[in-house]
Amino acid sequence: MKIAISACLLGDNVRYDGSNKKNNEIIKLLANHEYIKICPEILSGFKIPHEALERKNDKVYTKSHKDVTAKLNKGSAKALKLIEGCDIAILKSKSPSCGYKKIYDGTFSNTLIDGNGIFTDMCIKNGIEIYTENDLEILNELLK
């Protein structure tokens, strides 16, 4: 099984604020598997650190209300090409690019709504199964 994984979950300091969301459980699960590390926001050309982003409907905005949708779409398309042939993707929850099922609502008020990040939507349209760091039980079974 070929796996794509968000770089921040592996400990890369690629988040908007220059931090990571290293997840040792996921790292252990990946030990005997081939995987490709990706970050659609880095591939979009966002510098680290950068202004926080949130998705509102089909658009992505910076906290100062700049529309960066086209930029993130371009980087997400690059990321999708890099993970061609992957069966699953383990992506960072709540992210405007990688979030799955729940994302921030675009008001920068820490309010979650139903929805996916832009890259996640592209993955789903291309038949890639999506999981997040919140799916450890399922991943544990899947990656035995």
N, CA and C of each residue as an Amber inpcrd file, in Angstrom:
protein
   432
   0.8320000  -1.1790000   0.0000000   0.0000000   0.0000000   0.0000000
   0.8820000   1.2500000   0.0000000   0.5880000   2.1520000  -0.8980000
   1.3440000   3.3950000  -1.0010000   0.5680000   4.5130000  -0.2940000
   1.2590000   5.2690000   0.5390000   0.6190000   6.2300000   1.4370000
   1.1860000   7.6310000   1.2250000   0.2910000   8.6140000   1.2130000
   0.6950000  10.0230000   1.2520000   0.4510000  10.5100000   2.6760000
   1.3140000  11.3830000   3.1630000   1.1460000  11.8920000   4.5300000
   1.5280000  13.3660000   4.6130000   0.7530000  14.1060000   5.3780000
   1.0630000  15.5220000   5.6170000   2.4160000  15.6380000   6.3150000
   3.2780000  16.4830000   5.7770000   4.6290000  16.6650000   6.3190000
   4.6110000  17.1270000   7.7750000   3.6290000  17.9260000   8.1520000
   3.5780000  18.4210000   9.5360000   3.3590000  17.2940000  10.5330000
   2.6700000  16.2180000  10.1200000   2.4400000  15.0800000  11.0130000
   3.7110000  14.2750000  11.2410000   4.6770000  14.4380000  10.3360000
   5.9720000  13.7560000  10.4840000   6.9880000  14.6150000  11.2350000
   6.5760000  15.8240000  11.6250000   7.4650000  16.6820000  12.4020000
   8.1130000  17.8050000  11.6240000   7.8010000  17.9550000  10.3380000
   8.3550000  19.0650000   9.5680000   7.6770000  20.3710000  10.0000000
   8.4600000  21.3990000  10.1980000   7.9440000  22.6960000  10.6290000
   7.4090000  23.4810000   9.4280000   6.2840000  23.0260000   8.9060000
   5.7130000  23.6080000   7.6810000   4.3670000  24.2780000   7.9140000
   3.8700000  24.2940000   9.1330000   2.5750000  24.9240000   9.4000000
   2.6870000  26.4380000   9.2500000   1.5710000  27.0940000   9.1210000
   1.5390000  28.5380000   8.8880000   2.3580000  29.3130000   9.9240000
   2.4110000  28.8120000  11.1620000   3.1280000  29.5140000  12.2360000
   4.5550000  28.9890000  12.4440000   5.0110000  28.1400000  11.5320000
   6.3710000  27.6080000  11.6120000   6.5060000  26.3980000  12.5120000
   5.3860000  25.8700000  12.9860000   5.4260000  24.7090000  13.8750000
   5.0900000  23.4310000  13.1090000   4.9350000  22.3480000  13.8540000
   4.5300000  21.0700000  13.2710000   3.4710000  20.4380000  14.1630000
   2.9550000  19.3360000  13.7330000   1.9880000  18.5570000  14.5240000
   2.4540000  17.1030000  14.5580000   3.7450000  16.9340000  14.8840000
   4.3470000  15.6010000  14.8930000   3.4830000  14.6160000  15.6750000
   3.2500000  13.4570000  15.0420000   2.4250000  12.4290000  15.6570000
   3.2270000  11.1290000  15.6840000   3.7650000  10.8190000  16.8550000
   4.6320000   9.6410000  16.9920000   3.9100000   8.3360000  16.7040000
   2.6210000   8.2720000  17.0000000   1.8430000   7.0570000  16.7150000
   1.7920000   6.7960000  15.2080000   1.5370000   7.8450000  14.4420000
   1.4910000   7.6940000  12.9810000   2.8740000   7.3440000  12.4440000
   3.8960000   7.9680000  12.9800000   5.2650000   7.6700000  12.5430000
   5.5770000   6.1870000  12.7700000   5.1740000   5.6510000  13.9110000
   5.3820000   4.2250000  14.1880000   4.6130000   3.3510000  13.1940000
   3.3840000   3.7340000  12.9090000   2.5700000   2.9600000  11.9670000
   3.1810000   2.9270000  10.5670000   3.8750000   3.9830000  10.2010000
   4.4520000   4.0750000   8.8550000   5.8010000   3.3790000   8.7150000
   6.3440000   2.9070000   9.8080000   7.7040000   2.3650000   9.8180000
   7.9740000   1.3360000   8.7280000   7.0320000   0.4840000   8.4260000
   7.2580000  -0.5740000   7.4350000   6.4880000  -0.3500000   6.1390000
   6.1960000   0.8980000   5.8520000   5.4170000   1.2260000   4.6540000
   6.1130000   2.2900000   3.8170000   5.8450000   2.2250000   2.5240000
   6.3280000   3.2690000   1.6110000   5.3710000   4.4450000   1.7210000
   5.9270000   5.6390000   1.8710000   5.0660000   6.8190000   1.9360000
   5.7240000   8.0140000   1.2660000   4.8680000   8.9680000   0.9140000
   5.3180000  10.2170000   0.3020000   4.8540000  11.3540000   1.1980000
   5.7930000  12.1720000   1.6070000   5.5250000  13.3140000   2.4750000
   5.1520000  14.5150000   1.5980000   4.0480000  15.1930000   1.9460000
   3.6130000  16.3340000   1.1380000   3.1160000  17.4750000   2.0200000
   3.1480000  18.6670000   1.4530000   2.5300000  19.8470000   2.0680000
   2.0350000  20.7450000   0.9380000   0.7400000  20.7160000   0.6680000
   0.1980000  21.5460000  -0.4080000   0.4680000  23.0490000  -0.2280000
   0.5180000  23.5150000   1.0060000   0.7560000  24.9430000   1.2300000
   2.1900000  25.3330000   0.8550000   3.1490000  24.4670000   1.1690000
   4.5340000  24.7280000   0.7520000   4.6200000  24.6960000  -0.7780000
   3.9710000  23.6900000  -1.3880000   3.9870000  23.5790000  -2.8490000
   3.2360000  24.7260000  -3.5190000   2.4070000  25.4260000  -2.7590000
   1.7010000  26.5970000  -3.2730000   2.5740000  27.8450000  -3.2290000
   3.7030000  27.7460000  -2.5530000   4.6180000  28.8830000  -2.4810000
   4.4600000  29.7470000  -1.2400000   3.6650000  29.2880000  -0.2740000
   3.5470000  30.0550000   0.9660000   4.8420000  29.9380000   1.7440000
   5.3200000  31.0470000   2.2550000   6.5290000  31.0470000   3.0720000
   6.1490000  30.6200000   4.4920000   7.1410000  30.1550000   5.2270000
   6.9390000  29.7620000   6.6110000   7.6980000  30.7500000   7.4810000
   7.0780000  31.4030000   8.4210000   5.6410000  31.4030000   8.6830000
   4.8820000  32.2680000   7.6680000   3.5640000  32.1040000   7.6640000
   2.6930000  32.9520000   6.8440000   1.3820000  33.1790000   7.5820000
   0.6080000  34.0800000   7.0610000  -0.6810000  34.3830000   7.6730000
  -1.5680000  33.1370000   7.6990000  -2.3510000  32.9870000   8.7380000
  -3.2800000  31.8590000   8.8370000  -4.2540000  31.8920000   7.6630000
  -4.6590000  30.6990000   7.2220000  -5.6110000  30.5460000   6.1210000
  -6.8360000  29.8020000   6.6170000  -7.9860000  30.1450000   6.0550000
  -9.2020000  29.3750000   6.3160000 -10.0290000  29.3400000   5.0430000
 -10.7920000  28.2630000   4.9190000 -11.6460000  28.0680000   3.7470000
 -13.0610000  28.5410000   4.0670000 -13.6180000  29.3100000   3.1540000
 -15.0040000  29.7420000   3.2700000 -15.6780000  29.4370000   1.9440000
 -16.5850000  28.4680000   1.9570000 -17.2200000  27.9540000   0.7440000
 -16.1350000  27.4020000  -0.1770000 -16.0400000  27.8850000  -1.3970000
 -15.0240000  27.3650000  -2.3220000 -13.7720000  28.2280000  -2.3830000
 -13.6300000  29.1620000  -1.4690000 -12.4850000  30.0810000  -1.4720000
 -11.6440000  29.8830000  -0.2180000 -10.3680000  30.2590000  -0.3180000
  -9.4770000  30.2500000   0.8360000  -8.9360000  31.6690000   0.9920000
  -9.0030000  32.1600000   2.2420000  -8.5880000  33.5250000   2.5440000
  -7.5360000  33.5430000   3.6370000  -6.6880000  34.5850000   3.5930000
  -5.7860000  34.8500000   4.7040000  -6.5930000  35.5500000   5.7870000
  -6.0110000  35.6350000   6.9630000  -6.6970000  36.3080000   8.0730000
  -6.9850000  37.7740000   7.7370000  -6.1780000  38.3680000   6.8610000
  -6.4120000  39.7640000   6.4560000  -7.3120000  39.8540000   5.2170000
  -7.9980000  38.7680000   4.9050000  -9.0480000  38.7050000   3.8690000
  -8.5400000  38.6740000   2.4260000  -7.2990000  38.2900000   2.2160000
  -6.7910000  38.1480000   0.8460000  -7.1970000  36.7760000   0.3020000
  -7.7570000  36.7620000  -0.8770000  -8.1690000  35.5190000  -1.5280000
  -6.9250000  34.8270000  -2.1070000  -6.6030000  33.6430000  -1.5840000
  -5.4290000  32.8880000  -2.0370000  -5.8450000  31.5470000  -2.6480000
  -7.0990000  31.4780000  -3.0870000  -7.6450000  30.2320000  -3.6170000
  -6.8490000  29.7080000  -4.8030000  -6.5900000  30.5730000  -5.7770000
  -5.8760000  30.1380000  -6.9940000  -4.4880000  29.6050000  -6.6380000
  -3.8030000  30.2850000  -5.7360000  -2.4670000  29.8680000  -5.3100000
  -2.5210000  28.4860000  -4.6490000  -3.4940000  28.2630000  -3.7630000
  -3.6030000  26.9780000  -3.0760000  -4.0840000  25.8770000  -4.0180000
  -4.9370000  26.2170000  -4.9610000  -5.3570000  25.2290000  -5.9670000
  -4.1620000  24.7410000  -6.7800000  -3.2980000  25.6690000  -7.1650000
  -2.1110000  25.3220000  -7.9650000  -1.1710000  24.4060000  -7.1730000
  -0.9130000  24.7380000  -5.9140000  -0.0400000  23.9120000  -5.0770000
  -0.6580000  22.5630000  -4.7720000  -1.9750000  22.5290000  -4.5900000
  -2.6630000  21.2680000  -4.3240000  -2.6010000  20.3510000  -5.5390000
  -2.7160000  20.9310000  -6.7240000  -2.5980000  20.1390000  -7.9610000
  -1.1870000  19.5550000  -8.0850000  -0.1620000  20.3370000  -7.7100000
   1.2210000  19.8300000  -7.7150000   1.3610000  18.6730000  -6.7290000
   0.7820000  18.8390000  -5.5380000   0.8540000  17.7930000  -4.5140000
   0.1630000  16.5240000  -4.9980000  -0.9650000  16.6810000  -5.6860000
  -1.6900000  15.5230000  -6.1950000  -0.8420000  14.7490000  -7.1990000
  -0.1160000  15.4570000  -8.0520000   0.7720000  14.7850000  -9.0120000
   1.8690000  14.0100000  -8.2860000   2.3960000  14.5910000  -7.2120000
   3.4690000  13.9310000  -6.4580000   3.0200000  12.6350000  -5.7940000
   1.7440000  12.5510000  -5.4580000   1.2630000  11.3560000  -4.7520000
   0.5200000  10.3960000  -5.6780000   0.6850000  10.5870000  -6.9600000
   0.0400000   9.6980000  -7.9270000   0.3780000   8.2420000  -7.5890000
  -0.6230000   7.3930000  -7.5900000  -0.4210000   5.9850000  -7.2730000
  -0.6200000   5.6500000  -5.8050000  -0.8230000   6.6650000  -4.9590000
  -1.0760000   6.4010000  -3.5440000  -2.5000000   5.8800000  -3.3680000
  -2.6360000   4.9420000  -2.4420000  -3.9400000   4.3660000  -2.1310000
  -4.6740000   5.1760000  -1.0670000  -3.9050000   5.6680000  -0.0850000
  -4.4950000   6.4390000   1.0040000  -3.6570000   7.6800000   1.2770000
  -4.2880000   8.6530000   1.9330000  -3.5780000   9.8420000   2.4010000
  -3.9530000  10.0630000   3.8550000  -2.9390000  10.3140000   4.6720000
  -3.1470000  10.6650000   6.0800000  -2.8380000  12.1540000   6.1760000
  -3.9010000  12.9370000   6.3730000  -3.7860000  14.3880000   6.2730000
  -4.1210000  15.0770000   7.5910000  -3.6390000  16.2880000   7.7440000
  -3.8390000  17.0710000   8.9670000  -5.2700000  17.5750000   9.0500000
  -5.9390000  17.1950000  10.0930000  -7.3330000  17.6060000  10.2750000
  -7.4610000  19.1250000  10.4000000  -8.6100000  19.6300000  10.0140000
  -9.0460000  21.0290000  10.1650000  -8.3360000  22.0140000   9.2410000
  -7.3500000  21.5970000   8.5160000  -6.5650000  22.4700000   7.6550000
  -7.3700000  22.9250000   6.4310000  -7.1380000  24.1600000   5.9490000
  -7.8400000  24.6190000   4.7410000  -7.3890000  23.8730000   3.4830000
  -6.2510000  23.2180000   3.5620000  -5.7920000  22.4170000   2.4260000
  -6.0300000  20.9270000   2.6720000  -5.7510000  20.4380000   3.8710000
  -5.7750000  18.9990000   4.1520000  -6.9000000  18.5280000   5.0630000
  -7.7050000  19.4140000   5.5870000  -8.7680000  19.0170000   6.5070000
  -9.7400000  18.0270000   5.8810000 -10.3050000  17.1650000   6.7200000
 -11.2470000  16.1470000   6.2540000 -12.4450000  16.1040000   7.1980000
 -13.6000000  16.3120000   6.6430000 -14.8990000  16.2980000   7.3320000
 -15.1660000  17.5310000   8.1840000 -14.1500000  18.1290000   8.7800000
 -14.3030000  19.3500000   9.5810000 -13.1690000  20.3170000   9.2500000
 -13.5370000  21.5710000   8.9850000 -12.5540000  22.6280000   8.7350000
 -13.0340000  23.9000000   9.4460000 -12.1320000  24.8540000   9.6050000
 -12.5200000  26.1410000  10.1700000 -13.3620000  26.9000000   9.1480000
 -14.3000000  27.6890000   9.6360000 -15.3570000  28.2680000   8.7990000
 -14.9980000  29.5320000   8.0180000 -13.7860000  30.0260000   8.1390000
 -13.3900000  31.2110000   7.3780000 -13.5610000  32.5120000   8.1380000
 -14.0080000  32.4360000   9.3840000 -14.1830000  33.6540000  10.1880000
 -13.0180000  33.8780000  11.1500000 -12.0920000  32.9340000  11.2080000
 -10.9320000  32.9920000  12.1030000 -11.3730000  33.1350000  13.5650000
 -12.4590000  32.4430000  13.9070000 -13.0090000  32.4750000  15.2660000
 -12.9460000  31.0930000  15.9220000 -12.1370000  30.1900000  15.3750000
 -12.0100000  28.8050000  15.8600000 -13.3150000  28.0230000  15.7640000
 -14.1620000  28.3910000  14.8110000 -15.4330000  27.6990000  14.6120000
 -15.2760000  26.6490000  13.5220000 -15.6170000  25.4000000  13.8580000
 -15.5190000  24.3050000  12.8930000 -16.8580000  24.0870000  12.2080000
 -16.7750000  23.7400000  10.9260000 -17.9610000  23.3880000  10.1430000
 -17.6670000  22.1060000   9.3700000 -18.7000000  21.4950000   8.8340000
 -18.5080000  20.3390000   7.9670000 -17.8520000  20.7990000   6.6770000
 -16.8540000  20.0500000   6.2250000 -16.1940000  20.3890000   4.9700000
 -14.8000000  19.7940000   4.9040000 -14.2060000  19.9180000   3.7320000
 -12.8560000  19.4230000   3.4690000 -11.9670000  20.5570000   2.9920000
 -10.6590000  20.3370000   3.1270000  -9.6980000  21.2540000   2.5390000
  -9.6310000  21.0540000   1.0310000  -9.0400000  22.0030000   0.3550000
  -8.9490000  21.9780000  -1.1110000  -8.1920000  20.7420000  -1.6050000
  -7.0440000  20.4520000  -1.0140000  -6.2570000  19.2840000  -1.4330000
  -7.0240000  17.9940000  -1.1510000  -7.6860000  17.9290000  -0.0160000
  -8.4710000  16.7490000   0.3320000  -9.5430000  16.4860000  -0.7150000
 -10.2460000  17.5340000  -1.1230000 -11.2680000  17.3720000  -2.1670000
 -10.6620000  16.8120000  -3.4530000  -9.4730000  17.2860000  -3.8180000
  -8.8060000  16.7760000  -5.0240000  -8.4650000  15.2960000  -4.8740000
  -7.9810000  14.9220000  -3.6940000  -7.6380000  13.5110000  -3.4370000
  -8.8700000  12.6290000  -3.5700000  -9.9600000  13.0430000  -2.9550000
 -11.2000000  12.2600000  -2.9920000 -11.6750000  12.0890000  -4.4320000
 -11.6360000  13.1760000  -5.2080000 -12.0610000  13.1030000  -6.6130000
 -11.1860000  12.1510000  -7.4240000  -9.9730000  11.9080000  -6.9400000
  -9.0410000  11.0200000  -7.6380000  -8.9530000   9.6380000  -6.9850000
  -9.9230000   9.3080000  -6.1470000 -10.0300000   7.9570000  -5.6060000
  -9.0970000   7.6070000  -4.4650000  -8.5050000   8.6080000  -3.8350000
  -7.5970000   8.3530000  -2.7080000  -8.4100000   8.3930000  -1.4130000
  -8.2910000   7.3360000  -0.6130000  -8.9850000   7.2920000   0.6750000
  -8.2910000   8.2320000   1.6540000  -9.0860000   8.9790000   2.4080000
  -8.5440000   9.9830000   3.3290000  -8.7160000   9.5550000   4.7770000
  -7.6540000   9.7910000   5.5490000  -7.6710000   9.5960000   6.9990000
  -6.9540000  10.7900000   7.6100000  -7.1880000  11.0250000   8.9020000
  -6.4640000  12.0790000   9.6090000  -5.7900000  11.4720000  10.8310000
  -5.0910000  12.3080000  11.5680000  -4.4490000  11.8610000  12.8000000
  -5.4750000  11.4160000  13.8350000  -6.7350000  11.7180000  13.6080000
  -7.8050000  11.3090000  14.5250000  -8.3190000   9.8970000  14.2370000
  -7.7920000   9.2630000  13.2140000  -8.2400000   7.9290000  12.7980000
  -7.2420000   6.8420000  13.1800000  -6.5750000   6.9870000  14.3060000
  -5.5120000   6.0500000  14.6860000  -5.9940000   4.6100000  14.8050000
  -7.1860000   4.3990000  15.3450000  -7.6990000   3.0270000  15.4830000
  -7.8350000   2.3510000  14.1130000  -8.4370000   3.0540000  13.1860000
  -8.6410000   2.5280000  11.8230000  -7.2800000   2.3190000  11.1560000
  -6.3960000   3.2970000  11.2770000  -5.0710000   3.2030000  10.6550000
  -4.2750000   2.0390000  11.2380000  -4.4210000   1.8160000  12.5290000
  -3.7400000   0.7080000  13.1850000  -4.1250000  -0.6200000  12.5390000
  -5.3890000  -0.7940000  12.2500000  -5.8770000  -2.0220000  11.5900000
  -5.4080000  -2.0760000  10.1450000  -5.5490000  -0.9750000   9.4520000
  -5.2320000  -0.8940000   8.0310000  -3.7530000  -1.1300000   7.7380000
  -2.8870000  -0.6310000   8.6030000  -1.4430000  -0.6490000   8.3330000
  -0.6900000  -1.7260000   9.1220000  -1.4010000  -2.7150000   9.6190000
  -0.7480000  -3.8160000  10.3750000   0.3500000  -4.4750000   9.5690000
